[in-house]
Amino acid sequence: MRSTASIMHLDLDAFFASVEQRDKPSLRGRPVIVGGIGPRGVVATASYEARVHGVRSAMRTAEARARCPHAAFLGGRFDAYREASRLVMDRLRQESELIEPLSLDEAFVDLAAGASPTTGFDPGRVEHLVDRLRADITEITGGLTASVGVASSKLMAKIASEVNKPDGVYVIAPGTEVDVLGPMQVTAIPGVGPATAERLRRMGVLTVDDLRRQSEDELVRLLGQASGRSLHRLAVADDDRPVVASREAKSVSVEDTFEQDISDRLQLETIIERMARTVSARLRKNGLSGRTVTLKMRHHDFETHTRSSTLAHPTDNARVLADKARGLLAGEDISNGLRLLGVGVSGLADWVQDDLFADDDPDPIDDGEADDEATSSRPVRWYPGMDVHHDHHGDGWVWGSGLGRVTVRFETRWTPPGPVHTFRADDLALGAGHTGTLQS
């Protein structure tokens, strides 16, 4: 840790949903849910108006519809998200040369690295700097807000950014890290997910203070060498990781160690599908896709095998990833059980499907992989939220579609809520639009 609170973590609030509300005036102040819109879809982001109904990221869209049936359910518009992200990251780079983007909507900033070489870093001006930065972000993005945490380490800065969400700031004074962290739930520590939290709960560990009472050996026994030692260190806010300007991911993966060996193939395939969805969500959040799918297996005798298969084209589709990983499992002898399973994707590319949040339909048309001639003239399909343009009515977005019809609300981020009209799906006057980009 540093002696000054000079590491900032910035997180754009409900990013995808906020961009949609910005660009669609009729949705401002209403619950908006962005993600896969079909029966197998998953929520990518929910607006705060939807979160009060219990909707959260990674929830199945079907459950989200049951919890908040009056919400607007929209597919993703990656171009609009990437443009907003670019504006924010460019503004952060004006503050410091050490910017570490974690995804489209969050980043670490080393404020000390951006200080004047003559006057140095001034801790007393941090809150003024952050207030000015957040105001600038709201202005240049057309209304998006950010939550910010500042602390002496990356761990505490990220935790601090969650304290006053949304649209808030929290600065943790050096020397108070342990006191701030102690009463928090153990899940406040990054990397402590539901499975780890449940294992800790069975030990009576609910808060970080509870965690500190456990010995390092006990945590290693429960969670393994790497996780146990790391968690023991982070529980006392011991984090000296620097802000790294270049973060080129080599792969995206997830794995889990089971409390008991699993030999049931159907159960393992179910776990693979869950992992594929997690990997898919991480790829999409970072605007990435990959070609090589890897399945990692640790057998009952601790012997570890990996099996890989390379796709013809990069993908971020959970269904494609799951099908490929299940195929790799099919050739493996699991009769004596597996104690660990993992799914990963490598061969990453900065490439995303036209439909950012596909519904995991293996049909290549739904994955935005139709031939160039078709996609250049008309959309592969109409999905709620996509930008459209009508030769007579102008710019708008798809309200809904089906039975050969498309319903469009004609409005943009620069106009008031507009009228709604319905057209034939093959109406030649209607085509894909670009209302999510900056006004010229």
N, C-alpha and C positions, 0 to 999 in steps of 0.2 A: 504494500500500500504506500501511497505518497503522503507527504506531510501537508499537502493542500488538496482541497476539493477542486480538481482540475480536469477530471474526466467526465464528459457529458454523454448521456444516452438520450437520443431523441426518437420518439415513436409517434408516427402520425396516427391520429385517432380514427378507429374504424375505417381504415383507409379506402378499401374498395367501395364500401357502402357510402362513404362521405363523397367520393368522386361522383358516384351516381346521383346523390342528392344535389350536388352542386350543378350537375349538367341537366337535371330534370326537375325544373321548378315545382311541378305538381307533387313531387315526392319529399320535398323539404318538410321536416317535422313529422314525417310518417315512418313507420317501421319498414326498413328495406333489408332484404336478405340476398346476398350475392353468392353464387356458386352453381353447382350442378342442379338443374331444375327438373330432372326426370325422377322416376321412382328409385333409382340407385344413386342419385346425386348426393353430394355432401356440401354443407355450408362452408364457404370460404371466409366470409365476413358478414357480421350482422351489425346493423346500426344500433345505436344505444336505445332507440325507441323499440327495437325488437328484443334487445337483451333483457329488458325489464319483464318480458314474458318467458324468460328462461332459454332463449335461443342463444347458441354459442357456436364458435368455430369448430369444425370437424364433426358436428352433429349431422345425422342423416337428414336430408331435406324433407323426407316424409314426416319425421318427428317435428321438425321446425314448422311445417304446415299445420300440424295438429296443435302446436303450442300457440302459433300466431297466424291464424288463417287469413287475417285481414292485411298481412304484409304484402309488399311488392316483391315478388321473387324474380330475380334477374340473372341472366348469364353474364359472363365477364367480358370486359372490353379492355384488353391488355394495352392497346396503343394509348388509351387515355390514362391508364395507371402509370405506364412507363414515362409518359410526358410529364405528369405531375411529379413523379419521383425524380426525374432529371432536374427539374427546377429546384427542388429541395436540396438535392446533393450539390448542385452548383453553388447554392447559397451557403451551404456548410463549408465548402472549400474556400470561400472568402474569409472564413473565420480561422481556419487552420489547414495546414497541408497534410495533417494526419487525420484522415477520415476513414473509418472502417465500416462500410455498408454491410449490414447483416441480411438485408432483404430490400425490396422496393420501398418499404415504409419505415425502416429503422436503421440507425447507425450510431456508432461511437465516434466521439470527437475528442481529440487531445487539445484542450484549450490552452495548455501551457505552451504547446508547440507553435501556437499562433500568436503568442505574446510578442510585444515589441522587444527587440534585442537591447534597447537602451533602458527601458523602464521595467522590463520583466513582467511576469504574471502577477496580477493584482487580485487576490481572493475577494477583496471588498467590492469589486465591480462585477462579480459573476452574475448576480441576479439581474443587474441592469443589462448585461450582455445578453442573457437568455431572454429577457423580456423583449428586447429589440429584435432578436433573431426570430422569435415566435411571431411577432407582429409582421415582420418581413415575409415569413413563409405564408401567413394567411393572405397577405396582399398579393404576392406573386402567383399563388395557386388559385386565387379566386375564391377563397373562403375556407380552405382546409385548416384544421387546427392540429397542434402537436402537444404531446405531453413530454416533459423533460425531467430527467434526474441528473444531478451532479454530485459527485463524491470523489473519494480518494482512490477508488478502484473500479474496474469494469463491473465486478459483481455488484457492488453497492449502487453504482450509477444506474444499472438496469433495474434493480429493485426499487430505487427511488423514483424512477419514471412511472411506476405503477401506483404510487401512493395517492396522487391527486388527479388521477384520470377521471374524465377527459379534460383536455385543455388546461392542464395544471403544471406546476413546477414544485420540485422538492429538492432541497440541497441538504446533504448530510455532512455535518461538520466533522472534520478529522478528529478522531479520538472517541467519537460516539457510535462508531459502527456496530460494536457488539451490543450496546444497549438498544439500538434501533432494531437490529436483526432478531434479537432474542425472543420477543413475544410473538413474532410472526409464525404463521403456519409453515411447516417444513417445506411445503410445496412452493414457498416463495423463492427458494434456492433454485436457480435455473438448472434443468436437467432432472429434477425430482418430479417424475410423472406419476400417474395413477398407480402403476404397478409397484414402484419403489415406495410410494407413500403408504400403500396398503401393507407392505412388508414391515415398514417402520411402525405403523399403527399397531400391528400385532405385538410389537415389542413395547408398546406404551409410549411411543414417540409421536407427538402431535405437533409440537412447536420446535423452533430452533434451539431454545433453551433445553428442551428434553433431549435433543440430539447431542448437545454438548456433553451431556452426562454419560454418553456411551463411549466406551474406549475405541480406539482406532482398530484394535484387533477384532472387537465385536462387529464393527461395521464392515470390515474386510470379510469376516466369516459370512455375514449376511448378504453382502452385495458384490463380493469379489474384490481383487486387489485394486484395480484402477478406480472403480466407483467408490469403494469404501474409503480409500485414502483421500480421494478428492473431496468427498462429502465431509470427512472429518476436518479437513483444512478449511473448507468454505464455511463451515458452521461457526468458526471463530473469525470470519471475514478476512481470512488470509488469502489475498489474491494480488499477485504482482504482475499479471499479464499486461503487456503493453498494447496500445492501440496500433494496429497494423494496417497500413494504408492499402496494401494489395492483398486481397483475399480471393484467390482463384480456387474454387472448389474442384477437387479431383473426382469426387463421387458424393452421392447422397445415399445414406443407408440407415437402416434401423434393425436392431436385433434384440432378443430377449432370452434370458436364461430362466428355465423353468424350475420350479421347486421340486417337481418330480418328473422323471423321464417320460416322454410321450411317444407312444408307438402307434397310436390311432391315426391312420392316414387322413381320414376326414377331418379330424380335429386340427391336424397340422395344416391342411389346406385352408381351413377357416382362418388360422393364424396368419398364413401367407397372405390371404386376401386383405386382412386388417393391416398388415405391414405395408402391402402395396399401396393402400390408400394413404397411409402416412407418408411414404416416400413421394407419392404423387403430389400430395399437398405441399410438401417442402420444395419440390421442383417448381411447382407453379408459383409459389410465393416468391421464389427467387428468379422467376422468368427463365427457367432452364428446362431442358429435356435431355434425354440420354439414349444411347443405342445399346449398351451392353447391360444385361440383367444378370445379377449374380445371386446365387443362393448359398448361404453359409450354414453348415450343419456341424454340430458337435455331438458325437455319439456318446453312449453311456460310458464308454471307456476313455473319454476325453479326447479321442482322436477327432481331429477337425478336418472336414472336407469342404471345398468350395466348387461349385459348378456354375459355369457361365454360358450365356448364349447372346449373340449379337443380332439385333434387328436390322432390317433393311433401311429403316428411317428412324430418326430420333423421335421419342414420344415422351409425354408426361401423363399418359392415360393409365389410370389405375387398373382398369380391366385388362389392358394389354400386358402390363407388368405382372399382374397376378397370374394370368394364363401362362405366361412364359415361365414364371417361377414354379408354378405347379407342375409344369412339364419337366422341369429339372428335378423336382422331387420324385417324379414317377419312376425314374431310373435308379433310385437309391434304395438300398436295403435298410429299412428302419425297424426291422422286427425286434431289435433289442432296445429300441427307444432312442430319442434325441433329447439332450439336455439343453441345447441352445439352437436357435434358429434365427437366421437373419436374411433380409432382402435388401439388395442395393442396386444402384444404377450408376454406371460410369460412362465414359465417352460423352461428356456433357457438352451441350451447345447452347448458345444464347438464342434459342429458337422456341417459339411457342405456337401451339395450334391456333387457328383463327378463332375457334371456340375455346377460350381459355379454360372454362370449367365444363368440359364435356360430361355427359352422364354415364360414362364408362360403357357405352354401347360399342361393341366391336365392329359395327358397320363402318367401313372406311369413309362413307359419306358423312356420317355424324362426327367423324374425327377431323373434318376439314382437310381431307387428303384427296379431294376430287381433282380431275385434270385441270390444267391451267386455263383452258378455253372456257370451261364452265364457270370457274371461280372468278375469272376476269370480267364476266358480263353480268352474272347474277349470283346472289348468295347461295350457298349450298342449302341452307335452310334458314327460316326466320325464327329467331329465338327472342324471348322477352328481354328487353333492354338494349338490343343492338341498334346502332345508329342507321337511319335510313334517309333517303331523299326522294321526294316525289316531284316530278316535273312541274306540277301546277301548285302544289301546297307547300313545297319547300322542305326544310329539314325537320326531322322528328325522330321518334324511337318506337320500336315495336312494343305495343301494349300486350298483345297476345296473338296467337295464330292457331290454325287448325281447320279441318274440313275444307281445305282449299281457300281459306280466307286469312287475311292479315289485318289486324287492327293497329292503327298507328296514332300516337298522340303527337301533334305537331307543336313542338316547343324546343328550345335550346337553353343553354346556361345564360344567354344574354336576352332572353325574351320571357314574358310572363307565362303562367300555365296556359296551354293552348288547347285547341279543339281536338276531338277524336274522330277519326274516319276509318271505315273498313273497306278493304279492297280485295279483289281476287288475288290469290297468291302469285299468279302468273301475269299480273298487270305490268305491262312493259314500261309504264311511267314510274314504277317504283323500283328503287335499287338501293344498294348499300351506301351509307353516308359516312361522314367524318365529323360529326358535331362535337365529339369529345376532345378535339384538338383546339389549340389556341386560336382566338379570333384574329384574322389578318387585318 
